[in-house]
Amino acid sequence: MSGVIITMCDEFTKDMNHLLIYMITSASGCVNEPKLYGSMRLADAASKLIVLLNKYDVPLNDKLNQVEERIGQDKLLCMDDEKGFVKMLNDISLMMTDVLLEEDLQL
């Protein structure tokens, strides 16, 4: 049993390192990229985090999975539909507000 736990911890550490590498290299890339790419990279990092939390069976509010889905559908709008991309960011921000409100109600 302990071998399974160690393997899972090793895999979790590897996954987290990959996410951190993505975030740090994204920050570096943002220096010379168009302005909206930074927002896209942040939203994409949030999506990747939600995927990892699901992978490790962390209990999540259903809205987080909806956020991840929406990001996946619309993140590339930043390339040719700025208004659509900004709408997606605003929509997922409102969804996250709902998550916080639901958490407050559960306390």
C-alpha positions in Angstrom: 0.0 0.0 0.0 2.8 2.5 0.9 4.3 2.0 -2.6 1.0 3.1 -4.2 1.0 6.2 -2.0 4.6 7.1 -2.8 3.9 6.6 -6.5 0.8 8.8 -6.3 2.8 11.5 -4.4 5.6 11.3 -7.1 3.0 11.6 -9.8 1.3 14.5 -8.1 4.7 16.2 -7.6 5.5 15.7 -11.3 2.1 17.1 -12.3 2.5 20.1 -10.1 6.0 20.8 -11.4 4.6 20.7 -14.9 1.9 23.2 -14.0 4.4 25.5 -12.3 6.8 25.2 -15.3 3.9 26.2 -17.6 3.0 29.1 -15.4 6.6 30.4 -15.2 7.4 30.0 -18.8 4.0 31.7 -19.7 5.0 34.6 -17.5 8.2 34.9 -19.4 6.4 34.6 -22.8 4.0 37.3 -21.8 6.8 39.9 -21.9 6.8 39.9 -25.7 3.3 38.5 -26.5 0.1 40.5 -27.3 -1.7 41.7 -24.2 -4.6 39.2 -24.3 -2.2 36.2 -24.4 -1.4 36.8 -20.7 -5.1 36.5 -19.8 -5.4 33.4 -21.9 -2.4 31.8 -20.2 -3.8 32.6 -16.8 -7.2 31.1 -17.7 -5.5 28.1 -19.2 -3.4 27.6 -16.0 -6.7 27.7 -14.0 -8.1 25.1 -16.4 -5.1 22.9 -16.0 -5.3 23.1 -12.2 -9.0 22.1 -12.2 -8.0 19.1 -14.4 -5.3 18.1 -11.9 -7.7 18.4 -9.0 -10.1 16.1 -10.7 -7.3 13.7 -11.6 -6.5 13.4 -7.8 -10.2 13.1 -6.8 -10.2 16.4 -4.9 -13.9 17.2 -4.3 -14.9 20.2 -6.4 -17.9 22.4 -6.8 -19.6 21.4 -10.1 -19.2 24.9 -11.4 -15.4 24.5 -11.4 -15.8 21.8 -14.0 -18.1 24.1 -16.0 -15.4 26.8 -15.8 -12.8 24.4 -17.1 -15.1 23.4 -19.9 -15.7 27.0 -20.9 -12.1 27.9 -20.8 -11.3 24.9 -23.1 -14.0 26.0 -25.5 -13.2 29.7 -25.7 -9.6 30.3 -24.7 -8.4 30.6 -28.3 -10.9 33.4 -29.0 -8.1 35.7 -27.9 -6.6 35.2 -31.3 -9.4 36.6 -33.4 -12.5 37.6 -31.3 -11.4 39.9 -28.5 -15.0 40.7 -27.4 -15.9 37.0 -27.2 -12.7 36.2 -25.3 -13.4 39.0 -22.8 -17.0 37.8 -22.4 -15.7 34.3 -21.6 -13.4 35.8 -18.9 -16.3 37.8 -17.4 -18.6 34.8 -17.5 -16.1 32.5 -15.7 -15.4 35.3 -13.2 -19.1 35.3 -12.4 -19.1 31.5 -12.2 -16.3 31.7 -9.7 -18.2 34.3 -7.7 -21.1 31.8 -7.5 -18.6 29.2 -6.2 -17.5 31.5 -3.4 -21.1 32.4 -2.5 -22.0 28.7 -2.3 -19.0 28.1 -0.1 -20.1 30.9 2.2 -23.6 29.4 2.5 -22.1 26.1 3.5 -20.2 27.6 6.4 
